[in-house]
Amino acid sequence: MYRMTPGLLVAFFAALAVSCSGAQKTKTSEKPAEETAKKPVESTQEEAPTETSKKTEVHDQGDGIPWKDKTHEQRKAYMKMTVKPTMKRLFTGFDAERFDDFGCTTCHGKSAMDGNFDMPNPELPKLTDFEKLKKEKPETMKFMKTTVVPTMARLLDQQPYDPKTKKGFGCMECHTR
C-alpha cells in the first residue's frame, strides 16, 4: 500500500484545489502559456499568419512528450497548462457569452469534477445528422471543423480526421451519436 507523507498530502490538495472545476467561475491567468512559444496549428510554411491560423495558435508547454506517452499526472498538467487555456481562448473567441465559464466540465462533463475525464462525453450535443447540423448551425459546424478539430488534433499529437481514410481525430472523439 502506498503511504502519503504530510508533504505529499499538502502538494496533492494544493494541486486539487487549483485543478479543473466547473463549479466555480474564476478568472485564471494564462501567463505560463503566454510565456511559451506560440506554434501555428495548421501551417508549417513560413508565411504571414491568416485569420484562421491566428485563432488556432497553440501555447505549447514544450515538455516534448507525445500525448500517448504521457503519464496520467503529465496529462493532467498538460491539460491544465496547455489545452484548457488554448481551447478557452478559441471557444470564448467564438461565443464569449456562451463559453464565459469554459473549463474542464465544458468538454468532459460533470464527471470531471470527480476526476473522470473519459471521452467521448455523452453530455455533449449528440451528432446524428451532420447535413442537418450544417444547415441549422453553419457557424458552429464551421468553427468545430476548421478550428476545434485541428487544434485538438495538434494538442493530442494526432492528425485531424480525414473522411477519405476515416482516420484521425474528429468529432466522435468528443461527441456521441
C-alpha positions as CSV (number, residue, x, y, z in Angstrom):
1,M,0.0,0.0,0.0
2,Y,1.2,3.5,-0.9
3,R,1.5,5.9,2.1
4,M,1.4,9.7,1.5
5,T,3.7,11.8,3.6
6,P,2.3,15.1,5.0
7,G,4.3,17.0,2.4
8,L,2.7,14.9,-0.4
9,L,-0.7,15.4,1.1
10,V,-0.3,19.1,1.1
11,A,1.0,19.1,-2.5
12,F,-1.9,16.8,-3.6
13,F,-4.6,19.0,-2.0
14,A,-2.9,22.2,-3.4
15,A,-2.9,20.7,-6.9
16,L,-6.5,19.5,-6.4
17,A,-7.6,23.0,-5.3
18,V,-6.2,24.6,-8.4
19,S,-7.2,21.8,-10.8
20,C,-10.2,21.8,-13.1
21,S,-13.5,22.6,-11.6
22,G,-16.7,23.7,-13.4
23,A,-18.3,24.5,-10.0
24,Q,-16.7,27.9,-9.7
25,K,-16.4,30.7,-12.1
26,T,-12.9,32.2,-11.7
27,K,-10.6,34.3,-13.8
28,T,-7.3,32.5,-14.3
29,S,-4.1,33.9,-15.6
30,E,-2.7,32.4,-18.8
31,K,0.7,33.8,-18.0
32,P,2.6,30.5,-18.2
33,A,1.1,29.8,-21.6
34,E,1.9,33.4,-22.8
35,E,5.5,33.0,-21.8
36,T,5.9,30.0,-24.1
37,A,6.4,29.9,-27.8
38,K,3.3,30.1,-30.0
39,K,3.0,27.4,-32.6
40,P,0.6,27.6,-35.5
41,V,-1.6,24.5,-35.8
42,E,-2.3,24.2,-39.5
43,S,0.6,25.9,-41.3
44,T,4.1,24.7,-41.4
45,Q,5.1,27.2,-44.0
46,E,6.8,30.4,-43.2
47,E,4.1,32.9,-44.2
48,A,2.1,35.6,-42.7
49,P,-0.5,34.2,-40.3
50,T,-4.0,34.1,-41.7
51,E,-7.1,34.8,-39.6
52,T,-7.7,31.1,-39.2
53,S,-4.1,30.4,-38.1
54,K,-4.2,33.3,-35.7
55,K,-7.3,31.8,-34.0
56,T,-5.7,28.4,-33.7
57,E,-2.4,29.1,-32.2
58,V,-1.4,26.6,-29.6
59,H,0.5,27.6,-26.5
60,D,2.7,24.5,-26.1
61,Q,4.3,24.0,-22.7
62,G,7.2,22.3,-24.5
63,D,7.6,19.1,-22.5
64,G,8.3,17.3,-25.7
65,I,6.4,14.1,-24.6
66,P,3.8,12.9,-27.1
67,W,0.3,12.7,-25.6
68,K,0.2,8.9,-25.9
69,D,3.4,8.6,-23.9
70,K,2.4,11.0,-21.1
71,T,1.7,9.6,-17.6
72,H,-1.7,10.4,-16.0
73,E,-0.1,13.2,-14.0
74,Q,1.6,14.6,-17.1
75,R,-1.7,14.6,-19.0
76,K,-3.4,16.4,-16.2
77,A,-0.7,19.1,-16.1
78,Y,-0.7,19.4,-19.9
79,M,-4.5,19.7,-20.0
80,K,-4.4,22.4,-17.3
81,M,-1.4,24.4,-18.6
82,T,-1.8,24.0,-22.4
83,V,-5.1,22.5,-23.6
84,K,-7.5,24.4,-21.3
85,P,-6.1,27.9,-21.9
86,T,-5.8,27.3,-25.7
87,M,-9.3,25.9,-26.0
88,K,-10.8,28.5,-23.7
89,R,-9.4,31.2,-25.9
90,L,-10.8,29.6,-29.0
91,F,-14.3,29.0,-27.6
92,T,-14.6,32.4,-25.9
93,G,-13.5,33.9,-29.2
94,F,-16.3,32.1,-30.9
95,D,-19.0,32.9,-28.4
96,A,-17.8,34.8,-25.3
97,E,-21.1,34.8,-23.5
98,R,-21.9,31.1,-24.0
99,F,-18.4,29.9,-23.1
100,D,-17.6,32.5,-20.4
101,D,-17.2,29.8,-17.7
102,F,-15.2,27.5,-20.0
103,G,-13.4,24.8,-18.0
104,C,-12.8,21.1,-17.8
105,T,-16.6,20.3,-17.5
106,T,-17.2,22.1,-20.8
107,C,-15.8,19.2,-22.7
108,H,-15.5,16.4,-20.1
109,G,-18.9,17.0,-18.4
110,K,-19.9,16.8,-14.8
111,S,-17.8,13.7,-14.2
112,A,-14.6,15.9,-14.5
113,M,-15.5,17.2,-11.0
114,D,-15.0,13.7,-9.7
115,G,-11.7,13.2,-11.6
116,N,-13.2,11.2,-14.5
117,F,-12.1,12.7,-17.9
118,D,-13.3,9.9,-20.2
119,M,-14.2,10.8,-23.7
120,P,-16.4,10.8,-25.7
121,N,-18.7,12.7,-23.4
122,P,-22.4,11.8,-23.7
123,E,-23.3,15.1,-22.1
124,L,-22.1,17.0,-25.2
125,P,-24.6,17.5,-28.0
126,K,-25.4,14.3,-29.9
127,L,-24.2,14.2,-33.5
128,T,-26.7,12.2,-35.6
129,D,-27.3,14.1,-38.8
130,F,-24.3,16.2,-40.0
131,E,-26.1,17.5,-43.0
132,K,-29.0,18.8,-40.8
133,L,-26.5,20.4,-38.4
134,K,-24.6,22.1,-41.2
135,K,-27.9,23.7,-42.3
136,E,-29.1,24.6,-38.8
137,K,-25.8,25.7,-37.2
138,P,-23.4,26.5,-40.1
139,E,-21.2,28.8,-38.0
140,T,-20.8,26.3,-35.2
141,M,-20.1,23.4,-37.6
142,K,-17.5,25.6,-39.4
143,F,-15.9,26.5,-36.1
144,M,-15.7,22.9,-35.0
145,K,-14.3,21.7,-38.3
146,T,-11.8,24.4,-39.1
147,T,-10.7,25.4,-35.6
148,V,-11.6,23.0,-32.8
149,V,-10.8,19.7,-34.5
150,P,-7.4,20.7,-36.0
151,T,-6.4,22.4,-32.7
152,M,-7.3,19.4,-30.5
153,A,-5.7,17.1,-33.0
154,R,-2.5,19.1,-32.8
155,L,-2.7,19.3,-29.0
156,L,-3.0,15.5,-28.8
157,D,-0.3,14.8,-31.4
158,Q,-2.8,13.4,-33.9
159,Q,-3.9,14.2,-37.5
160,P,-7.3,15.7,-38.0
161,Y,-10.0,13.3,-39.2
162,D,-9.7,12.5,-42.9
163,P,-13.1,11.4,-44.3
164,K,-11.3,9.5,-47.1
165,T,-9.2,7.3,-44.8
166,K,-11.7,7.5,-41.9
167,K,-8.7,8.0,-39.6
168,G,-7.6,10.8,-37.3
169,F,-9.0,13.0,-34.6
170,G,-12.6,14.0,-35.3
171,C,-16.0,14.9,-33.9
172,M,-16.6,11.5,-32.4
173,E,-13.6,11.7,-30.2
174,C,-15.6,14.1,-28.0
175,H,-19.3,13.7,-29.1
176,T,-21.6,10.7,-29.2
177,R,-24.3,9.8,-31.8
